Amino acid sequence: MAAVVRLHGFKELAISLDHALHAAGLPFHHRDPFDRMIVAQGLLEGMAIATSDARFVPYGVTLVW
């Protein structure tokens, strides 16, 4: 499965201390801590997030869906 994911250009992104600290400082537009971590990673790494969850929009992160 991992090989198929990489074949399509995706890569693993470890959670760093910077990601965790940024997530902790985000406004509570979204209450799910995992989703807030994804937002923090997207913002700090300049990556788009693939989701249809409208609660990501107020964070200003780039969304794909």
CHARMM-style PDB file with segment names, atoms N, HN, CA, C and O in Angstrom:
ATOM      1  N   MET     1       0.816  -1.197   0.000  1.00  0.00      PROA
ATOM      2  CA  MET     1       0.000   0.000   0.000  1.00  0.00      PROA
ATOM      3  C   MET     1       0.860   1.261   0.000  1.00  0.00      PROA
ATOM      4  O   MET     1       0.579   2.199  -0.746  1.00  0.00      PROA
ATOM      5  N   ALA     2       1.905   1.295   0.829  1.00  0.00      PROA
ATOM      6  HN  ALA     2       2.133   0.533   1.435  1.00  0.00      PROA
ATOM      7  CA  ALA     2       2.777   2.469   0.898  1.00  0.00      PROA
ATOM      8  C   ALA     2       3.413   2.760  -0.457  1.00  0.00      PROA
ATOM      9  O   ALA     2       3.549   3.921  -0.842  1.00  0.00      PROA
ATOM     10  N   ALA     3       3.800   1.719  -1.176  1.00  0.00      PROA
ATOM     11  HN  ALA     3       3.690   0.776  -0.864  1.00  0.00      PROA
ATOM     12  CA  ALA     3       4.418   1.909  -2.485  1.00  0.00      PROA
ATOM     13  C   ALA     3       3.446   2.554  -3.471  1.00  0.00      PROA
ATOM     14  O   ALA     3       3.841   3.395  -4.279  1.00  0.00      PROA
ATOM     15  N   VAL     4       2.190   2.162  -3.403  1.00  0.00      PROA
ATOM     16  HN  VAL     4       1.869   1.478  -2.747  1.00  0.00      PROA
ATOM     17  CA  VAL     4       1.170   2.735  -4.289  1.00  0.00      PROA
ATOM     18  C   VAL     4       0.966   4.215  -3.971  1.00  0.00      PROA
ATOM     19  O   VAL     4       0.844   5.041  -4.876  1.00  0.00      PROA
ATOM     20  N   VAL     5       0.931   4.537  -2.704  1.00  0.00      PROA
ATOM     21  HN  VAL     5       1.029   3.867  -1.969  1.00  0.00      PROA
ATOM     22  CA  VAL     5       0.763   5.928  -2.285  1.00  0.00      PROA
ATOM     23  C   VAL     5       1.935   6.761  -2.797  1.00  0.00      PROA
ATOM     24  O   VAL     5       1.727   7.833  -3.365  1.00  0.00      PROA
ATOM     25  N   ARG     6       3.164   6.281  -2.605  1.00  0.00      PROA
ATOM     26  HN  ARG     6       3.333   5.410  -2.144  1.00  0.00      PROA
ATOM     27  CA  ARG     6       4.354   7.003  -3.067  1.00  0.00      PROA
ATOM     28  C   ARG     6       4.376   7.120  -4.585  1.00  0.00      PROA
ATOM     29  O   ARG     6       4.814   8.135  -5.128  1.00  0.00      PROA
ATOM     30  N   LEU     7       3.911   6.095  -5.261  1.00  0.00      PROA
ATOM     31  HN  LEU     7       3.555   5.270  -4.820  1.00  0.00      PROA
ATOM     32  CA  LEU     7       3.865   6.101  -6.719  1.00  0.00      PROA
ATOM     33  C   LEU     7       3.057   7.283  -7.239  1.00  0.00      PROA
ATOM     34  O   LEU     7       3.348   7.815  -8.311  1.00  0.00      PROA
ATOM     35  N   HSD     8       2.054   7.692  -6.491  1.00  0.00      PROA
ATOM     36  HN  HSD     8       1.817   7.260  -5.620  1.00  0.00      PROA
ATOM     37  CA  HSD     8       1.197   8.801  -6.890  1.00  0.00      PROA
ATOM     38  C   HSD     8       1.702  10.148  -6.377  1.00  0.00      PROA
ATOM     39  O   HSD     8       0.989  11.149  -6.451  1.00  0.00      PROA
ATOM     40  N   GLY     9       2.920  10.174  -5.861  1.00  0.00      PROA
ATOM     41  HN  GLY     9       3.499   9.361  -5.801  1.00  0.00      PROA
ATOM     42  CA  GLY     9       3.547  11.430  -5.477  1.00  0.00      PROA
ATOM     43  C   GLY     9       3.307  11.883  -4.050  1.00  0.00      PROA
ATOM     44  O   GLY     9       3.697  12.991  -3.682  1.00  0.00      PROA
ATOM     45  N   PHE    10       2.677  11.054  -3.246  1.00  0.00      PROA
ATOM     46  HN  PHE    10       2.360  10.154  -3.545  1.00  0.00      PROA
ATOM     47  CA  PHE    10       2.453  11.403  -1.846  1.00  0.00      PROA
ATOM     48  C   PHE    10       3.650  10.968  -1.022  1.00  0.00      PROA
ATOM     49  O   PHE    10       4.345  10.016  -1.377  1.00  0.00      PROA
ATOM     50  N   LYS    11       3.888  11.666   0.078  1.00  0.00      PROA
ATOM     51  HN  LYS    11       3.323  12.440   0.366  1.00  0.00      PROA
ATOM     52  CA  LYS    11       4.960  11.277   0.973  1.00  0.00      PROA
ATOM     53  C   LYS    11       4.503  11.413   2.416  1.00  0.00      PROA
ATOM     54  O   LYS    11       3.545  12.124   2.720  1.00  0.00      PROA
ATOM     55  N   GLU    12       5.198  10.726   3.283  1.00  0.00      PROA
ATOM     56  HN  GLU    12       5.976  10.148   3.036  1.00  0.00      PROA
ATOM     57  CA  GLU    12       4.892  10.809   4.708  1.00  0.00      PROA
ATOM     58  C   GLU    12       5.338  12.162   5.238  1.00  0.00      PROA
ATOM     59  O   GLU    12       6.332  12.727   4.783  1.00  0.00      PROA
ATOM     60  N   LEU    13       4.595  12.666   6.199  1.00  0.00      PROA
ATOM     61  HN  LEU    13       3.788  12.207   6.569  1.00  0.00      PROA
ATOM     62  CA  LEU    13       4.968  13.913   6.849  1.00  0.00      PROA
ATOM     63  C   LEU    13       4.888  13.690   8.349  1.00  0.00      PROA
ATOM     64  O   LEU    13       3.802  13.566   8.916  1.00  0.00      PROA
ATOM     65  N   ALA    14       6.040  13.640   8.978  1.00  0.00      PROA
ATOM     66  HN  ALA    14       6.922  13.740   8.518  1.00  0.00      PROA
ATOM     67  CA  ALA    14       6.085  13.437  10.427  1.00  0.00      PROA
ATOM     68  C   ALA    14       5.556  14.678  11.141  1.00  0.00      PROA
ATOM     69  O   ALA    14       5.618  15.785  10.606  1.00  0.00      PROA
ATOM     70  N   ILE    15       5.044  14.487  12.337  1.00  0.00      PROA
ATOM     71  HN  ILE    15       4.994  13.588  12.771  1.00  0.00      PROA
ATOM     72  CA  ILE    15       4.585  15.600  13.159  1.00  0.00      PROA
ATOM     73  C   ILE    15       5.779  16.136  13.935  1.00  0.00      PROA
ATOM     74  O   ILE    15       6.415  15.411  14.700  1.00  0.00      PROA
ATOM     75  N   SER    16       6.076  17.419  13.725  1.00  0.00      PROA
ATOM     76  HN  SER    16       5.560  18.008  13.103  1.00  0.00      PROA
ATOM     77  CA  SER    16       7.206  18.044  14.416  1.00  0.00      PROA
ATOM     78  C   SER    16       6.700  18.867  15.599  1.00  0.00      PROA
ATOM     79  O   SER    16       5.501  19.101  15.748  1.00  0.00      PROA
ATOM     80  N   LEU    17       7.624  19.289  16.419  1.00  0.00      PROA
ATOM     81  HN  LEU    17       8.598  19.098  16.299  1.00  0.00      PROA
ATOM     82  CA  LEU    17       7.280  20.165  17.529  1.00  0.00      PROA
ATOM     83  C   LEU    17       6.677  21.467  17.008  1.00  0.00      PROA
ATOM     84  O   LEU    17       5.722  21.980  17.592  1.00  0.00      PROA
ATOM     85  N   ASP    18       7.221  22.006  15.921  1.00  0.00      PROA
ATOM     86  HN  ASP    18       7.996  21.589  15.447  1.00  0.00      PROA
ATOM     87  CA  ASP    18       6.657  23.231  15.325  1.00  0.00      PROA
ATOM     88  C   ASP    18       5.204  23.025  14.910  1.00  0.00      PROA
ATOM     89  O   ASP    18       4.365  23.903  15.113  1.00  0.00      PROA
ATOM     90  N   HSD    19       4.908  21.864  14.329  1.00  0.00      PROA
ATOM     91  HN  HSD    19       5.590  21.151  14.164  1.00  0.00      PROA
ATOM     92  CA  HSD    19       3.529  21.552  13.940  1.00  0.00      PROA
ATOM     93  C   HSD    19       2.620  21.544  15.168  1.00  0.00      PROA
ATOM     94  O   HSD    19       1.541  22.136  15.162  1.00  0.00      PROA
ATOM     95  N   ALA    20       3.074  20.867  16.217  1.00  0.00      PROA
ATOM     96  HN  ALA    20       3.951  20.386  16.222  1.00  0.00      PROA
ATOM     97  CA  ALA    20       2.264  20.748  17.436  1.00  0.00      PROA
ATOM     98  C   ALA    20       2.026  22.107  18.084  1.00  0.00      PROA
ATOM     99  O   ALA    20       0.910  22.404  18.509  1.00  0.00      PROA
ATOM    100  N   LEU    21       3.050  22.920  18.159  1.00  0.00      PROA
ATOM    101  HN  LEU    21       3.957  22.679  17.813  1.00  0.00      PROA
ATOM    102  CA  LEU    21       2.903  24.247  18.769  1.00  0.00      PROA
ATOM    103  C   LEU    21       1.979  25.135  17.936  1.00  0.00      PROA
ATOM    104  O   LEU    21       1.172  25.887  18.484  1.00  0.00      PROA
ATOM    105  N   HSD    22       2.100  25.045  16.623  1.00  0.00      PROA
ATOM    106  HN  HSD    22       2.755  24.434  16.179  1.00  0.00      PROA
ATOM    107  CA  HSD    22       1.226  25.839  15.753  1.00  0.00      PROA
ATOM    108  C   HSD    22      -0.229  25.394  15.898  1.00  0.00      PROA
ATOM    109  O   HSD    22      -1.136  26.223  15.970  1.00  0.00      PROA
ATOM    110  N   ALA    23      -0.441  24.088  15.940  1.00  0.00      PROA
ATOM    111  HN  ALA    23       0.295  23.414  15.882  1.00  0.00      PROA
ATOM    112  CA  ALA    23      -1.802  23.555  16.104  1.00  0.00      PROA
ATOM    113  C   ALA    23      -2.403  24.034  17.417  1.00  0.00      PROA
ATOM    114  O   ALA    23      -3.586  24.367  17.477  1.00  0.00      PROA
ATOM    115  N   ALA    24      -1.593  24.069  18.466  1.00  0.00      PROA
ATOM    116  HN  ALA    24      -0.631  23.798  18.417  1.00  0.00      PROA
ATOM    117  CA  ALA    24      -2.082  24.496  19.781  1.00  0.00      PROA
ATOM    118  C   ALA    24      -2.504  25.960  19.784  1.00  0.00      PROA
ATOM    119  O   ALA    24      -3.358  26.357  20.577  1.00  0.00      PROA
ATOM    120  N   GLY    25      -1.913  26.765  18.905  1.00  0.00      PROA
ATOM    121  HN  GLY    25      -1.220  26.442  18.261  1.00  0.00      PROA
ATOM    122  CA  GLY    25      -2.226  28.184  18.858  1.00  0.00      PROA
ATOM    123  C   GLY    25      -3.305  28.574  17.868  1.00  0.00      PROA
ATOM    124  O   GLY    25      -3.657  29.749  17.767  1.00  0.00      PROA
ATOM    125  N   LEU    26      -3.837  27.598  17.133  1.00  0.00      PROA
ATOM    126  HN  LEU    26      -3.551  26.644  17.215  1.00  0.00      PROA
ATOM    127  CA  LEU    26      -4.876  27.913  16.142  1.00  0.00      PROA
ATOM    128  C   LEU    26      -6.199  28.245  16.831  1.00  0.00      PROA
ATOM    129  O   LEU    26      -6.504  27.705  17.894  1.00  0.00      PROA
ATOM    130  N   PRO    27      -6.987  29.143  16.216  1.00  0.00      PROA
ATOM    131  CA  PRO    27      -8.330  29.388  16.752  1.00  0.00      PROA
ATOM    132  C   PRO    27      -9.172  28.113  16.646  1.00  0.00      PROA
ATOM    133  O   PRO    27      -8.890  27.246  15.820  1.00  0.00      PROA
ATOM    134  N   PHE    28     -10.183  28.007  17.470  1.00  0.00      PROA
ATOM    135  HN  PHE    28     -10.412  28.711  18.141  1.00  0.00      PROA
ATOM    136  CA  PHE    28     -10.985  26.784  17.542  1.00  0.00      PROA
ATOM    137  C   PHE    28     -12.139  26.767  16.538  1.00  0.00      PROA
ATOM    138  O   PHE    28     -13.293  26.547  16.907  1.00  0.00      PROA
ATOM    139  N   HSD    29     -11.808  27.006  15.249  1.00  0.00      PROA
ATOM    140  HN  HSD    29     -10.871  27.185  14.949  1.00  0.00      PROA
ATOM    141  CA  HSD    29     -12.825  26.840  14.204  1.00  0.00      PROA
ATOM    142  C   HSD    29     -13.184  25.364  14.077  1.00  0.00      PROA
ATOM    143  O   HSD    29     -14.311  25.011  13.727  1.00  0.00      PROA
ATOM    144  N   HSD    30     -12.214  24.518  14.364  1.00  0.00      PROA
ATOM    145  HN  HSD    30     -11.299  24.805  14.648  1.00  0.00      PROA
ATOM    146  CA  HSD    30     -12.390  23.067  14.269  1.00  0.00      PROA
ATOM    147  C   HSD    30     -11.977  22.470  15.602  1.00  0.00      PROA
ATOM    148  O   HSD    30     -10.887  22.763  16.093  1.00  0.00      PROA
ATOM    149  N   ARG    31     -12.816  21.647  16.194  1.00  0.00      PROA
ATOM    150  HN  ARG    31     -13.701  21.409  15.795  1.00  0.00      PROA
ATOM    151  CA  ARG    31     -12.546  21.092  17.528  1.00  0.00      PROA
ATOM    152  C   ARG    31     -11.732  19.797  17.515  1.00  0.00      PROA
ATOM    153  O   ARG    31     -11.187  19.399  18.545  1.00  0.00      PROA
ATOM    154  N   ASP    32     -11.647  19.146  16.372  1.00  0.00      PROA
ATOM    155  HN  ASP    32     -12.090  19.469  15.535  1.00  0.00      PROA
ATOM    156  CA  ASP    32     -10.930  17.878  16.278  1.00  0.00      PROA
ATOM    157  C   ASP    32      -9.417  18.132  16.292  1.00  0.00      PROA
ATOM    158  O   ASP    32      -8.901  18.785  15.385  1.00  0.00      PROA
ATOM    159  N   PRO    33      -8.700  17.631  17.301  1.00  0.00      PROA
ATOM    160  CA  PRO    33      -7.267  17.926  17.399  1.00  0.00      PROA
ATOM    161  C   PRO    33      -6.447  17.364  16.234  1.00  0.00      PROA
ATOM    162  O   PRO    33      -5.451  17.970  15.838  1.00  0.00      PROA
ATOM    163  N   PHE    34      -6.846  16.226  15.685  1.00  0.00      PROA
ATOM    164  HN  PHE    34      -7.654  15.734  16.007  1.00  0.00      PROA
ATOM    165  CA  PHE    34      -6.118  15.678  14.548  1.00  0.00      PROA
ATOM    166  C   PHE    34      -6.293  16.572  13.323  1.00  0.00      PROA
ATOM    167  O   PHE    34      -5.329  16.826  12.601  1.00  0.00      PROA
ATOM    168  N   ASP    35      -7.501  17.046  13.087  1.00  0.00      PROA
ATOM    169  HN  ASP    35      -8.284  16.840  13.673  1.00  0.00      PROA
ATOM    170  CA  ASP    35      -7.737  17.937  11.948  1.00  0.00      PROA
ATOM    171  C   ASP    35      -6.995  19.261  12.124  1.00  0.00      PROA
ATOM    172  O   ASP    35      -6.507  19.832  11.148  1.00  0.00      PROA
ATOM    173  N   ARG    36      -6.909  19.752  13.363  1.00  0.00      PROA
ATOM    174  HN  ARG    36      -7.306  19.288  14.155  1.00  0.00      PROA
ATOM    175  CA  ARG    36      -6.153  20.979  13.616  1.00  0.00      PROA
ATOM    176  C   ARG    36      -4.660  20.750  13.344  1.00  0.00      PROA
ATOM    177  O   ARG    36      -3.973  21.661  12.881  1.00  0.00      PROA
ATOM    178  N   MET    37      -4.159  19.552  13.624  1.00  0.00      PROA
ATOM    179  HN  MET    37      -4.717  18.813  14.000  1.00  0.00      PROA
ATOM    180  CA  MET    37      -2.766  19.226  13.310  1.00  0.00      PROA
ATOM    181  C   MET    37      -2.550  19.226  11.804  1.00  0.00      PROA
ATOM    182  O   MET    37      -1.526  19.713  11.325  1.00  0.00      PROA
ATOM    183  N   ILE    38      -3.503  18.685  11.056  1.00  0.00      PROA
ATOM    184  HN  ILE    38      -4.335  18.290  11.445  1.00  0.00      PROA
ATOM    185  CA  ILE    38      -3.415  18.694   9.595  1.00  0.00      PROA
ATOM    186  C   ILE    38      -3.390  20.135   9.083  1.00  0.00      PROA
ATOM    187  O   ILE    38      -2.616  20.452   8.180  1.00  0.00      PROA
ATOM    188  N   VAL    39      -4.218  21.001   9.640  1.00  0.00      PROA
ATOM    189  HN  VAL    39      -4.847  20.744  10.373  1.00  0.00      PROA
ATOM    190  CA  VAL    39      -4.225  22.413   9.257  1.00  0.00      PROA
ATOM    191  C   VAL    39      -2.858  23.035   9.530  1.00  0.00      PROA
ATOM    192  O   VAL    39      -2.304  23.725   8.674  1.00  0.00      PROA
ATOM    193  N   ALA    40      -2.317  22.791  10.716  1.00  0.00      PROA
ATOM    194  HN  ALA    40      -2.767  22.230  11.411  1.00  0.00      PROA
ATOM    195  CA  ALA    40      -1.008  23.352  11.076  1.00  0.00      PROA
ATOM    196  C   ALA    40       0.072  22.879  10.102  1.00  0.00      PROA
ATOM    197  O   ALA    40       0.904  23.670   9.658  1.00  0.00      PROA
ATOM    198  N   GLN    41       0.054  21.601   9.777  1.00  0.00      PROA
ATOM    199  HN  GLN    41      -0.622  20.958  10.137  1.00  0.00      PROA
ATOM    200  CA  GLN    41       1.039  21.074   8.831  1.00  0.00      PROA
ATOM    201  C   GLN    41       0.872  21.713   7.454  1.00  0.00      PROA
ATOM    202  O   GLN    41       1.859  22.086   6.820  1.00  0.00      PROA
ATOM    203  N   GLY    42      -0.354  21.838   6.997  1.00  0.00      PROA
ATOM    204  HN  GLY    42      -1.156  21.535   7.513  1.00  0.00      PROA
ATOM    205  CA  GLY    42      -0.593  22.466   5.703  1.00  0.00      PROA
ATOM    206  C   GLY    42      -0.089  23.900   5.669  1.00  0.00      PROA
ATOM    207  O   GLY    42       0.540  24.320   4.697  1.00  0.00      PROA
ATOM    208  N   LEU    43      -0.362  24.644   6.720  1.00  0.00      PROA
ATOM    209  HN  LEU    43      -0.872  24.302   7.510  1.00  0.00      PROA
ATOM    210  CA  LEU    43       0.076  26.037   6.780  1.00  0.00      PROA
ATOM    211  C   LEU    43       1.593  26.151   6.853  1.00  0.00      PROA
ATOM    212  O   LEU    43       2.189  26.935   6.114  1.00  0.00      PROA
ATOM    213  N   LEU    44       2.217  25.386   7.725  1.00  0.00      PROA
ATOM    214  HN  LEU    44       1.733  24.750   8.324  1.00  0.00      PROA
ATOM    215  CA  LEU    44       3.665  25.497   7.908  1.00  0.00      PROA
ATOM    216  C   LEU    44       4.468  24.922   6.751  1.00  0.00      PROA
ATOM    217  O   LEU    44       5.551  25.419   6.439  1.00  0.00      PROA
ATOM    218  N   GLU    45       3.953  23.890   6.118  1.00  0.00      PROA
ATOM    219  HN  GLU    45       3.074  23.486   6.371  1.00  0.00      PROA
ATOM    220  CA  GLU    45       4.678  23.233   5.032  1.00  0.00      PROA
ATOM    221  C   GLU    45       4.279  23.757   3.655  1.00  0.00      PROA
ATOM    222  O   GLU    45       4.856  23.352   2.645  1.00  0.00      PROA
ATOM    223  N   GLY    46       3.284  24.666   3.608  1.00  0.00      PROA
ATOM    224  HN  GLY    46       2.815  24.995   4.428  1.00  0.00      PROA
ATOM    225  CA  GLY    46       2.834  25.202   2.320  1.00  0.00      PROA
ATOM    226  C   GLY    46       2.171  24.150   1.454  1.00  0.00      PROA
ATOM    227  O   GLY    46       2.306  24.161   0.230  1.00  0.00      PROA
ATOM    228  N   MET    47       1.448  23.235   2.104  1.00  0.00      PROA
ATOM    229  HN  MET    47       1.339  23.226   3.098  1.00  0.00      PROA
ATOM    230  CA  MET    47       0.808  22.134   1.391  1.00  0.00      PROA
ATOM    231  C   MET    47      -0.699  22.314   1.353  1.00  0.00      PROA
ATOM    232  O   MET    47      -1.295  22.876   2.272  1.00  0.00      PROA
ATOM    233  N   ALA    48      -1.305  21.833   0.284  1.00  0.00      PROA
ATOM    234  HN  ALA    48      -0.822  21.376  -0.462  1.00  0.00      PROA
ATOM    235  CA  ALA    48      -2.757  21.816   0.176  1.00  0.00      PROA
ATOM    236  C   ALA    48      -3.298  20.611   0.944  1.00  0.00      PROA
ATOM    237  O   ALA    48      -2.620  19.594   1.091  1.00  0.00      PROA
ATOM    238  N   ILE    49      -4.521  20.744   1.427  1.00  0.00      PROA
ATOM    239  HN  ILE    49      -5.072  21.570   1.308  1.00  0.00      PROA
ATOM    240  CA  ILE    49      -5.191  19.677   2.165  1.00  0.00      PROA
ATOM    241  C   ILE    49      -6.377  19.200   1.336  1.00  0.00      PROA
ATOM    242  O   ILE    49      -7.188  20.003   0.875  1.00  0.00      PROA
ATOM    243  N   ALA    50      -6.468  17.889   1.153  1.00  0.00      PROA
ATOM    244  HN  ALA    50      -5.809  17.237   1.528  1.00  0.00      PROA
ATOM    245  CA  ALA    50      -7.593  17.311   0.425  1.00  0.00      PROA
ATOM    246  C   ALA    50      -8.697  16.994   1.421  1.00  0.00      PROA
ATOM    247  O   ALA    50      -8.596  16.038   2.189  1.00  0.00      PROA
ATOM    248  N   THR    51      -9.748  17.797   1.405  1.00  0.00      PROA
ATOM    249  HN  THR    51      -9.830  18.574   0.781  1.00  0.00      PROA
ATOM    250  CA  THR    51     -10.883  17.594   2.310  1.00  0.00      PROA
ATOM    251  C   THR    51     -12.108  18.321   1.763  1.00  0.00      PROA
ATOM    252  O   THR    51     -11.992  19.281   1.001  1.00  0.00      PROA
ATOM    253  N   SER    52     -13.264  17.850   2.161  1.00  0.00      PROA
ATOM    254  HN  SER    52     -13.358  17.070   2.779  1.00  0.00      PROA
ATOM    255  CA  SER    52     -14.507  18.568   1.844  1.00  0.00      PROA
ATOM    256  C   SER    52     -15.076  19.196   3.119  1.00  0.00      PROA
ATOM    257  O   SER    52     -16.203  19.693   3.116  1.00  0.00      PROA
ATOM    258  N   ASP    53     -14.311  19.174   4.195  1.00  0.00      PROA
ATOM    259  HN  ASP    53     -13.396  18.771   4.197  1.00  0.00      PROA
ATOM    260  CA  ASP    53     -14.739  19.704   5.495  1.00  0.00      PROA
ATOM    261  C   ASP    53     -14.657  21.232   5.480  1.00  0.00      PROA
ATOM    262  O   ASP    53     -13.565  21.799   5.469  1.00  0.00      PROA
ATOM    263  N   ALA    54     -15.792  21.881   5.478  1.00  0.00      PROA
ATOM    264  HN  ALA    54     -16.680  21.420   5.487  1.00  0.00      PROA
ATOM    265  CA  ALA    54     -15.859  23.343   5.401  1.00  0.00      PROA
ATOM    266  C   ALA    54     -15.252  24.031   6.620  1.00  0.00      PROA
ATOM    267  O   ALA    54     -14.964  25.227   6.574  1.00  0.00      PROA
ATOM    268  N   ARG    55     -15.055  23.289   7.710  1.00  0.00      PROA
ATOM    269  HN  ARG    55     -15.289  22.318   7.747  1.00  0.00      PROA
ATOM    270  CA  ARG    55     -14.469  23.900   8.910  1.00  0.00      PROA
ATOM    271  C   ARG    55     -12.984  24.214   8.738  1.00  0.00      PROA
ATOM    272  O   ARG    55     -12.402  24.884   9.591  1.00  0.00      PROA
ATOM    273  N   PHE    56     -12.363  23.751   7.663  1.00  0.00      PROA
ATOM    274  HN  PHE    56     -12.836  23.207   6.970  1.00  0.00      PROA
ATOM    275  CA  PHE    56     -10.967  24.079   7.372  1.00  0.00      PROA
ATOM    276  C   PHE    56     -10.847  25.471   6.739  1.00  0.00      PROA
ATOM    277  O   PHE    56      -9.799  26.108   6.852  1.00  0.00      PROA
ATOM    278  N   VAL    57     -11.889  25.943   6.086  1.00  0.00      PROA
ATOM    279  HN  VAL    57     -12.740  25.426   5.994  1.00  0.00      PROA
ATOM    280  CA  VAL    57     -11.854  27.200   5.327  1.00  0.00      PROA
ATOM    281  C   VAL    57     -11.405  28.399   6.157  1.00  0.00      PROA
ATOM    282  O   VAL    57     -10.553  29.147   5.677  1.00  0.00      PROA
ATOM    283  N   PRO    58     -11.914  28.638   7.367  1.00  0.00      PROA
ATOM    284  CA  PRO    58     -11.510  29.835   8.112  1.00  0.00      PROA
ATOM    285  C   PRO    58     -10.023  29.913   8.452  1.00  0.00      PROA
ATOM    286  O   PRO    58      -9.529  30.983   8.806  1.00  0.00      PROA
ATOM    287  N   TYR    59      -9.315  28.812   8.350  1.00  0.00      PROA
ATOM    288  HN  TYR    59      -9.716  27.943   8.062  1.00  0.00      PROA
ATOM    289  CA  TYR    59      -7.887  28.822   8.656  1.00  0.00      PROA
ATOM    290  C   TYR    59      -7.048  29.387   7.518  1.00  0.00      PROA
ATOM    291  O   TYR    59      -5.874  29.701   7.717  1.00  0.00      PROA
ATOM    292  N   GLY    60      -7.624  29.520   6.337  1.00  0.00      PROA
ATOM    293  HN  GLY    60      -8.577  29.264   6.175  1.00  0.00      PROA
ATOM    294  CA  GLY    60      -6.889  30.084   5.215  1.00  0.00      PROA
ATOM    295  C   GLY    60      -5.897  29.125   4.569  1.00  0.00      PROA
ATOM    296  O   GLY    60      -5.033  29.549   3.801  1.00  0.00      PROA
ATOM    297  N   VAL    61      -6.014  27.855   4.870  1.00  0.00      PROA
ATOM    298  HN  VAL    61      -6.715  27.511   5.493  1.00  0.00      PROA
ATOM    299  CA  VAL    61      -5.153  26.851   4.271  1.00  0.00      PROA
ATOM    300  C   VAL    61      -5.694  26.499   2.885  1.00  0.00      PROA
ATOM    301  O   VAL    61      -6.903  26.534   2.658  1.00  0.00      PROA
ATOM    302  N   THR    62      -4.797  26.161   1.967  1.00  0.00      PROA
ATOM    303  HN  THR    62      -3.815  26.132   2.152  1.00  0.00      PROA
ATOM    304  CA  THR    62      -5.217  25.782   0.618  1.00  0.00      PROA
ATOM    305  C   THR    62      -5.915  24.436   0.665  1.00  0.00      PROA
ATOM    306  O   THR    62      -5.393  23.477   1.232  1.00  0.00      PROA
ATOM    307  N   LEU    63      -7.094  24.366   0.068  1.00  0.00      PROA
ATOM    308  HN  LEU    63      -7.519  25.145  -0.393  1.00  0.00      PROA
ATOM    309  CA  LEU    63      -7.882  23.126   0.054  1.00  0.00      PROA
ATOM    310  C   LEU    63      -8.049  22.613  -1.360  1.00  0.00      PROA
ATOM    311  O   LEU    63      -8.129  23.387  -2.314  1.00  0.00      PROA
ATOM    312  N   VAL    64      -8.100  21.316  -1.481  1.00  0.00      PROA
ATOM    313  HN  VAL    64      -8.035  20.687  -0.706  1.00  0.00      PROA
ATOM    314  CA  VAL    64      -8.335  20.652  -2.767  1.00  0.00      PROA
ATOM    315  C   VAL    64      -9.503  19.707  -2.556  1.00  0.00      PROA
ATOM    316  O   VAL    64      -9.444  18.807  -1.718  1.00  0.00      PROA
ATOM    317  N   TRP    65     -10.557  19.916  -3.315  1.00  0.00      PROA
ATOM    318  HN  TRP    65     -10.605  20.647  -3.996  1.00  0.00      PROA
ATOM    319  CA  TRP    65     -11.676  18.970  -3.295  1.00  0.00      PROA
ATOM    320  C   TRP    65     -12.737  19.384  -4.244  1.00  0.00      PROA
ATOM    321  OT1 TRP    65     -13.758  18.707  -4.364  1.00  0.00      PROA
TER     322      TRP     65
END
